[in-house]
Amino acid sequence: MGFLGWIIIGALAGWLGSIITGNNARMGALANILVGIAGGFLGGLIFNLIGGLGITGFNLWSLLVAVVGAVVLLFIVNLFRRK
């Protein structure tokens, strides 16, 4: 997947992850993209550790993996932010 694919998947995954975790009002477009890209890496690691496939290209499965990773990442960030 190319650079533009990572940006698009990252933006969608970060936005969906921020909606799921309730952070959407506090995050802008750049934060959503960064969280989505980091979530893609984290989600790929998580799915590979449990025996599944990680990011496989520009498709819905990769978006799902990135959203799961973004939700986990935002959950961890929220734990530290609320203290």
C-alpha positions, -999 to 999 in steps of 0.1 A, spaced: 0 0 0 14 34 -9 17 66 10 -17 79 -1 -33 46 9 -19 49 44 -32 85 46 -67 76 35 -69 44 57 -53 64 86 -78 92 83 -108 69 82 -95 46 110 -86 75 132 -119 92 127 -139 61 134 -117 52 164 -122 87 178 -160 84 174 -160 50 191 -139 63 220 -157 96 224 -126 117 214 -140 131 182 -147 166 195 -111 170 208 -93 157 177 -87 174 144 -79 159 110 -42 156 115 -46 139 148 -71 115 133 -46 106 105 -17 101 129 -38 80 153 -52 60 124 -17 53 109 -3 43 144 -35 23 149 -28 4 117 6 -6 129 -7 -15 164 -37 -33 150 -15 -53 126 7 -63 155 -23 -73 176 -39 -93 148 -6 -110 139 0 -120 175 -34 -137 177 -28 -155 145 -48 -134 121 -38 -112 91 -27 -76 97 -29 -49 71 -32 -66 37 -37 -36 14 -62 -10 6 -94 -29 16 -121 -32 43 -101 -57 63 -72 -33 66 -96 -6 76 -110 -29 103 -75 -38 116 -66 -1 117 -98 9 135 -92 -18 162 -57 -5 166 -68 31 168 -95 22 194 -68 4 215 -44 33 212 -70 60 221 -82 38 250 -46 38 264 -42 76 258 -75 82 276 -63 62 306 -33 85 310 -52 117 301 -79 113 327 -55 109 356 
